[in-house]
Amino acid sequence: MLGLLLPLAAALWCGSAAASPLFLSSADQGPWLAADKELHFAGSLAIATSVRVEGQSRRASIAGTLGIGLLKEAYDAAIKPRRMGRGASWKDLAADLAGALAGVALVSALDR
């Protein structure tokens, strides 16, 4: 799945690279504990947990969840309206990864 998502994300990002930087500045990404980062964490936790509960491997759960996060950031960089602050956020991706890892850890702890 990730093999299909990465080229799509790369294509979207390359299309917007000439117009503006890929990632927002650190200041424009907001603080680490902003509501947006909490939503990324919670959404990724829910996705990874759901995928893991459905029987997929830990690796597939994390990869699928990060693929969705990459697509969201590709949307932010390439398609999101300029008035909404176009650009990807590596802080959002970090929150996605943390949520995915927490979701997989939660299911692992409950399976014991």
C-alpha positions in Angstrom: 0.0 0.0 0.0 2.8 2.4 0.9 4.4 1.6 -2.4 1.3 3.1 -4.1 0.9 6.1 -1.9 4.5 7.4 -2.0 4.6 8.1 -5.7 1.2 9.8 -5.5 2.4 12.0 -2.7 5.7 12.8 -4.5 3.8 13.7 -7.7 1.6 16.1 -5.8 4.5 17.7 -3.9 6.6 18.1 -7.1 3.7 19.9 -8.7 3.8 22.6 -6.0 7.5 22.8 -5.4 8.1 25.6 -7.9 5.4 27.8 -6.5 6.3 27.6 -2.8 8.4 25.6 -0.3 7.1 22.1 0.5 7.1 22.5 4.3 5.8 25.4 6.2 8.3 27.3 8.4 8.6 25.9 11.9 6.8 28.9 13.3 3.9 28.5 10.8 3.4 24.9 11.8 2.3 25.8 15.3 3.3 24.5 18.7 3.9 20.8 19.3 0.8 20.5 21.5 -1.6 22.5 19.3 -5.1 21.1 18.7 -4.1 20.3 15.1 -1.3 18.0 16.3 -3.7 16.3 18.8 -6.1 15.6 15.9 -3.3 14.1 13.9 -2.2 11.9 16.8 -5.7 10.8 17.6 -6.7 10.1 14.0 -3.5 8.1 13.4 -4.0 6.2 16.7 -7.5 5.3 15.6 -6.5 4.2 12.1 -3.5 2.2 13.2 -5.5 0.5 16.0 -8.3 -0.3 13.6 -6.0 -1.8 11.0 -4.2 -3.8 13.6 -7.4 -5.1 15.2 -8.4 -6.3 11.7 -5.4 -8.6 11.7 -2.8 -6.7 9.7 0.8 -6.7 10.9 2.3 -4.0 13.0 4.4 -2.9 10.0 1.3 -2.7 7.7 -0.6 -0.8 10.3 2.1 1.8 10.7 2.9 2.0 7.0 -0.8 2.4 6.0 -1.4 5.1 8.7 1.7 7.0 7.6 0.6 6.7 4.0 -2.6 8.4 4.8 -0.7 11.1 6.7 1.6 11.6 3.7 -1.4 12.1 1.5 -2.9 14.6 3.9 0.4 16.6 3.8 0.5 16.3 0.0 -3.0 17.8 -0.1 -1.8 20.6 2.3 1.2 21.3 0.0 -0.5 21.1 -3.4 -4.2 21.5 -3.2 -5.2 23.3 0.0 -6.4 26.8 -0.7 -3.7 29.5 -0.2 -5.9 31.4 2.2 -5.7 28.4 4.6 -1.9 28.4 4.7 -0.7 26.1 2.0 2.2 23.9 3.0 3.1 20.5 4.5 4.0 20.2 8.2 6.7 17.8 9.4 5.2 18.3 12.9 2.0 16.9 11.7 3.8 13.9 10.2 5.6 13.4 13.6 2.2 13.4 15.4 0.9 10.9 12.8 3.9 8.6 13.5 3.5 9.0 17.3 -0.2 8.1 17.0 0.4 5.1 14.7 3.0 3.8 17.1 0.7 4.3 20.1 -2.1 2.6 18.3 0.0 -0.5 17.5 1.4 -0.5 21.1 -2.1 -0.3 22.5 -3.3 -3.3 20.6 -0.2 -5.2 21.5 -0.7 -4.5 25.1 -4.3 -5.7 25.0 -3.4 -8.9 23.1 -1.2 -10.1 26.0 
